């Protein structure tokens, strides 16, 4: 119940409900109506004490608590009484004790007792509702049931109608939530001598909202930190209720320092959140404010707070957030993303697109190659985190050694042969033709196994030249390499091999 509805007593005596109406409107032209209203109110309480009349709001101390009644000191010779059931909390317990102060309304009186209540609901009749309509005073009512187009509301022992659009400032999605609730309403229509009464709660809420907005503008400015509740989620952001009737909007880009595709991925309706006010602007002709909010800026920019957290050479674990033509972005801390260029994806295979190695949402190990906190850029490497297979390759693949490999790709100039993941050598076409088993080698397909000889190895350039490694001549090749002392290059080794083979054939032919 609004304080404008009923005024408390002043030092000169109790303010009557009619006096409250008169002081609220300050309209001398309505004095006759106010007096009639006062007479009407007094007719509800015959025999009232001269200092207190029906409609007055009093503040009194509990002097005793009975089985069904609580007695209150009214400041007069007659004590007040309120039904205990009116004062019980949600658990059915009385949250008051002797000596507590209560604020109650006078609803009736006789020579022995002043009857009190928490609200004026139920007292009065059609004339009182009519005068409330004409005076623009709010009246309390109980939402009884849902009906076509709105709700039936019980008000002063009469059933009135509230359109669904007038029950709240926001769209009513779940009408059942309002059933049984008690709210103050404005009477917006009083017709057919009270047979058609229409009420609105929205009218009161809009007045309260206007007052709240005025206070909000006086106390809040860009940069203020506020608590709120998520009222709805849209593809472009989240609406946050700062207090009843006043909402702000946090764009999807302001929900988190981490990349957010959909607001519902991190928020739900009803969530309590802390937000930072970014901007406040006057809205459309309706007078609503446009308030821009941010959730992520409450805690500050992680690029500033995590400046000393990461160092070049650190190996960290992160989540793949995006795959692009040139590489993949990996989030290594909330709001901090680094780029793994496509050239830093793998030592073990040729990467044509990022999706060949990683997928969005996957967690991967990366090594930090470069950090520029000022520009908010971090270069990452997946292949360095896994390790370089070329380390120690010269010792592992000595010149002259026969090894098994797999044909990775056939080109006009030769075959690329994979010796192990990340280690690939070239078997030149010219050496294939000179091989004793050239026809069989040329029939091989990509993925087929092949035996080759290490002819040259250059670890710094990551290049290995291969030759034909016929199984029957493997021993001779190893012996030749050992006798010749070759380590890094065989030069015309292929030609010498051919000469040795030719000589062997001649000896066999003799």
N, C-alpha and C positions, 0 to 999 in steps of 0.2 A: 504494500500500500504506500503510495507516494506521500511525502511529508506535506505536499500541497493539498492532499485529500483531507487530512485532519491535522490541526495544530494542537500543540500541547498547551497546558495551562500557563498563564503568565502570573506575575506577582499580584495582579489585581483580581485574579479569579480565573476560573476555567473558561477557555474559549469554547463556544458552542460550535457545532458543525455548521450552522447557518452563518455564524460570524466568520468561520474559515472560508466559506464560499464567498462572502462579501469581500474579505480582504484579498482573496486570490484574484478576483477580477477587477476590483476598484471601479465598478461601474454603477454610478448613482442611479442610472436609469432603470436598474434591475432591483432597486431596493424593495419594491413591493413583492417581487417574486421571492427574494431572499427571506423576507419576513414570513411569507406563506410557507416556505420551505421549513423555516424554524418552527412555525406552528405545527406543521406536519410531523416533524421529528419529535416534538414534545408530546404529541398525541400517542407516541409509542411507549411512553413511560410515565403514566399518571402517578402523581404522588412523589415525583422526583425531589431529591434534596435541592434546595435553592442554589447551592454552589456547583452542582454537577448535573448535566443534562445528557440525554441520549445523543450519541455521536461524538462525545468528548473522548479524547485520548488521554489517559492518565498514566502516571508513573508511580508505582507504589511498591512497598516492601511486603514480602510474604510474612504473615504473622502466625499462620498455622497451616498444617497440611492434614486434611481428613482422608477418609477412605475414598471418596469420589469427588471431593471438592477441595480447592485451594483457596484460602482466605487471604485477602490483600488489604492493606491499610490504604484507604482512599484519601486520607487527609481530612475527612469529615467525621461526623458522629456515627455514620453508618459504614460498616466494613463492606468491602467488595468480595464477590465470590465468582470463581471461574471453574468450569468443569475440568477435573484433573485430566480427562482423556484428551483435551485440547492441547495439553502441554507435553504429552509423551513424545519421546524421540522415535527414531526408526526401529529401535529394538524394543519398543513398548515400555521403556524406563522413563521415569521422571528425572530430568537433568537439573532439577532445582531443589533447593533446601530452604529452610526457614532463614530469613534474613536477606535472601536474594531479591533483587529489584526486577520487576516486570513492567512492560509497557503494554497496556490493554485498552480496549475500547468499551465504553459504556453502552450496553445494549438494552437495559431495562432497569426498573427499580420499583420497590414497594417500601412500606414503612419500616421493614426490618432488614432489607438487604439490597445492595446494588449489584446487578448482574453484569458480569464482565465477559469479554471474549477477545480472542486474538484478531478478529476481523469483524466487519460490519455485515458480512454475508448473512442472509437469512432474515434480517430485520427490515421492516419497511415493505412497500408494495409497489403497485404500478405508478402511483404518484411520485414516489421517491425516485424511481427509474426515469420518469419523465423529466423531473427537475434536474437529475444528474446529466441527462442528455442536453437539456437547455443550458445548463451551467458549464458543460464541458469537463465534468469531474470523472475520474476513473472509478470503476466499480469492480469489486472482486467477484470472480465466478469460477465454477468448477467445470472442467471439460468432462462431459458425461459419456458421449459416444460419438462415433464417426457417422456422418450421414452424407447424402448425395451433395457433392460440392463443398463439403466442409464439416463442421462439428456442431453438435447440440451442446450448449453451455447452460448450466443451471446457475441463475443469478437472482438472488433475493426471492427464492422459492418459485421462480418462473423459468421457463425454458426459452432461451434466445438462440440466435444463429450466428455463427462465425464462419465466413468463407475461408477455405483452406489457404488462400493467398494472403489472408489477413491474420493468420495465426503466428507467423514468424517473419523475420526479415529475409531469411533464406528460403529456398524451395523446400517444401515439406515432403521428404522422400518416404518417411515412415510415420504415417499419421498415428499409429497405435502408441507411439512413444508419448503422445500428449494426453492420452486418455487418463482421467483420474487426477490430473495436475490442476492446481489452483493458481490462477494468474489474474492480474488486474487488466481490465478491458476498458476501452472507450466506447460509448454508445454512439454509433455512427448513423443509425436510422431508428426513428421511433414513429411508427405509423399505425393507423387504424386503432387509435386509443390503446396502444400497447399490444395489440394482437400480432404485430409484425415489428419485432425488435432485432436489429442487426448490430453486432459488436465487432470491434477490431482491437487486437492486441498489437498489431503492427504499428498503429498510429502512436501508441505509447513508446514502443521500441525505437521508432524513428526520432522521437523527441529526445529520448535518452541517448541515442547515437549521436545526435547533433551536439548535445552537451558534452558527450565523451570525446568527440572529435575536437571540439574547442579546447578541452583540457589536454588532449593528446598533443595538439600543436604547441601548446604552451610549455609542455614538459619534455617532449621528445623531439629529437633532431637527428639528421644523418650521423651515423656513428653510434647511436644508442644501442645497447644490448637489451633485448626483451625476451621474455618467455611466452610461448604460445602453444597452440595445439593445431595439428594438421586437420583442416576441415574438408579438403578435397584434393584429389590428384588429377592433373591433366597431362597430356603428352608433352606440353611445353613447360611444365613446372608444378609447384605445389602451393596451394593457398593455405595460409596460416592465420588462424583466428587469434588476434592479440587480446581482445576481450569481446564480450558478446556484441555482435553487430559490426565489428570493425576487423577487417581482414587485410592482409598484405600478401604479395605474391613473390615467391622465390623462384626465379627461372631455373630450368634444369641445369644450366651451366654454373649456378651458384649453390647447388645442393652439396657438392663434395669436390675436393681437390682431385679426387680420382674421377676418371671418365664415367659418366652416367648416361646410359642409353635411354632408360625409362625411369621416371620418378619412383614407380612402385617397386623397383629393384632394391631400393634402400629405405623407403618410407611406407607407412600405412596410415589410413585415415584414423584419427584419434591419437596418434603419436604425440607426445609432449616434446617440444624442440626449443632450443635457444637460438635466436636469430639476431642478426645485426641489421639495423636500418640503413639502407643505402641511399634512398631518396624518398621524398614526400612531395606529391604534386596534387593540385586540385584536379578532380576528375571531370566527368561530364556535367550536363545541366542538372542532374539529380543531386549534385553536391557531394557525391562520394569521393573520398580521397583515394589516390593511387599511390600505394606504399610498396616500394621495392625492397625486398629483403634478401639476406644471404645467410645460409647455414655455414658454409665453408669458411667464411671470413671471420667467424667468431674466434677461431683458434689461430688465426694468422696464416701467412703464406709459408708452406713447408719448405720452399726453396730458401727461405731466410733462416728458419729454425734448424734446418738440417745441414747447414753449410759445412760444419765440421764432422758430419757423420760419415761421409764417403770420401775415399781417396783413390787416386789412380793406382791400378794394380789390384784393388780389392775384388775378391770373388764373392758375388751375392746371388741371391735367388729372387726372381721376379715373375710377374704375370704378363703374358702377351696380351696387349690391349687392342692393337691394330696391325693389320698386314697391308703394306703398300707395295707398289711396283719396285721401289728402291730398297725395301727392307721392312723391318718389323719394330714396333714400339713396345718396350717392355717397362712396366711399372715396378720400380725397385723399392718404393715407399709410397704411402698414400699421397697422391698428387705429384709425385716425381717420376717422370717417364724419361727413358733414354732410348736412343735409336741404335738398333743392330743393323748396320748396312748389309746389303745382300752379300758383299764381299767378305763379311765377317761371320757368315753363317756356318761354314763348314770347311774343314781341311779335307774331308773324306769324300766329298762329291761335288760335282759342279751344280751350282744352284742357279736356276733360271728365274724362280719366283720364291718369295718368302714362304708361301704355303707348302713348298716342297720340304721344308724343315720344321716349321712350327704351325700351330693353329691358335686362333684367338681363345683366350681363357686358359691356355696351357701354362704351367709353371716351368721355367727353365733356369739353368745356371748361366750366369754371364760374368764377364770380367770387365771392369771399368777401365777404359782406355784413355778417356779424356773428360775433364770436367770444366765447364764454364758456368759458374753459378750466376754471374752477372747477366748472361744471355739466357740462362735457364736451359742449358744444353748439356747433355751427357752422351758420350759415345760409348757403346757397349760392344762386346764380342762374345759370341757363343763358342766359336771355334777355339779361342784362346782359353776359355774356361774348361773345355774338354781336353786340351793339350795338343801340341803339334806332333803329328806322327813322323815328321821328317827329322826330328831330333834323334841322332844316333843312327840315321839311315845308312851312312857310309860304312859303318861297322857291320850292320845287319845284312846289307846287300853288297858284298865285296865284288869287285870286277872279276868276271870269269865264272861267277857262280851260276849254276842252273837252278831256276825257280819255276814254280807253277803259278800261272796267272789266269785271268779271265778277260776275254775280249770285251772291252767296254764299248768301243765305237770304231767303226770302220770308215776311214776317210780315203780320198784319192792318193794322199801322200803316205799312207801307212795306217797301222792299227794302234789305237790306244789300249794298253793292256793294264788292268788293275792287278797289282801284286798283293795289296791288302787295302782295307778302307783308308783312303787318304793318300795312298802311294800309287801313282800311275806313271808308266813309262811308255815311250814311243817305239814301236817296231816299224822302222821305215820300209816303204814299199821296195826300195832298191835292195834291201837285205832279204826281203821275202823272196824276190825273184832269184836271188843267188842261192837260196836254201835248197838242199837236196830234196826236200819234201815240199817244194813251193806249191804244187798243185793241191795238195791236201790242206795246206795253210790257207790258201785263197778261198777254199770252200767253207771255212769256218764262219759261223754266224755270231752275232753279238750275244754274249752270255756263255759261249763255249769256252772250255778250258784249253790252255795252250802252255807248252813248255818253252821257256825262253832263256837266253843267256844275258847276264848283265855285261854290256860292253863298255858303257861310259856312265858315270854318275857325277852329278854336279849339285850337291845339297843346297848350296846357297841360291842357285837359280831354280831349285826344285825340278830338275830335269834328269831323266834316266833314259839312256838309249839302249835298246834291246836288240838282240840278234837271235837267229834260229837256234833252238836248243834241242836238237834231235837226241832222243834218249840214248841211242846206241853210241853216240859220240860224246856223251856227258863226261866220261872219265878222261878222254883225251883233252877236252876243253879245260878241265880242272888242272890237268898236268901241265898243259901249255901255259896257263895263267901263272902257275907256281914257278915254272922254270924261267919264264920271261920277266918275272918280278913286276908285272903290271899292277898299278894301284888305282889310278884315277882315269886313265884313258888307254884304249887299246889301239888307237890309230888305225892301221891297216890290218887289224886282227882278222877281219872277215876275209880279206884276200889271202892271208897266210893259212887260214883254215881251209879255204878252197884248194890252195896248193897242196896242203897235207892230204886232203881227201883224194885229189887227183893222183898224188904219188901212191897212195894206198891202193887205188884201183889198178894202177900199173903193176904194182908188185903182185897183186892178186892174179893179174892176167898172165904173168910169166909162168 
